[in-house]
Structures are given as C-alpha cells and as structure tokens.
Amino acid sequence: MTLLALTKLGHQYALYAAAAAICLVTFIALILHPALSAHGRLWEKTAAGFLAVFVLAALVLGGVVIGLVIVYYYPEISHFFSGS
C-alpha cells in the first residue's frame, strides 16, 4: 500500500528533493564546515554551529516570505510585466 502511494508522486517532488539535497550540501560545504573548522574549543565550535544553523533558518525563512509575497501579489506582478 505504501509503495503504491509512492508511485503516485509526481516527478516534481523528486526535483524538489534533489534541489533540497544540493542546497543542504552547499550549506554544509560553504557555511557550516568553515565555521566549525575555524575554531578549536568545543564551546566555540558549538556556538559557531548554532550560528550557522541560525543563518540557515534565516535564509529559509527569507525564501519562504519572498515566495509567499510573490504568490500573494502574483496578479499585480503579472500585470506589471505584461504592461497592462
């Protein structure tokens, strides 16, 4: 039954999952790893890791807000670009 439900998922969900995985790997490689490797003590690494995750949460929240604004104002945006 569960396997049948997975076959009904559209291909766009696989693309979303791939994009999320690429973004997570990029975050780890460009933000988290340098932040953790720059410090020597455990409490410094913990603080740097917390701040890096805080930056990730801020980026995700900013993306969600921008996406919601675009969805909410889509009619006005489409009229602006169409010249009507």
JOBEL-V621178 format. One line per field, one symbol per residue. phi: phi as a letter, one per 20 degrees, with the letter a starting at -180 (. if undefined). psi: psi as a letter, one per 40 degrees, with the letter a starting at -180 (. if undefined). burial: 1 if it has 9 or more other ideal C-beta (glycine too) atoms within 8 Angstrom, else 0. A space follows every 50 residues. Layout:
phi->???
psi->???
burial->???
//
This chain:
phi->.ffffffefffffffffffffffffffffedffffffecdefffffffff ffffffffffffffffffffffeggffffffene
psi->ddddddeeiiddddddddddddddddddddddddddeeididdddddddd ddddddddddddddddddddddeddddddddee.
burial->00000000000000000000000000110011101100100001101110 1110110000000000000100000010000000
//
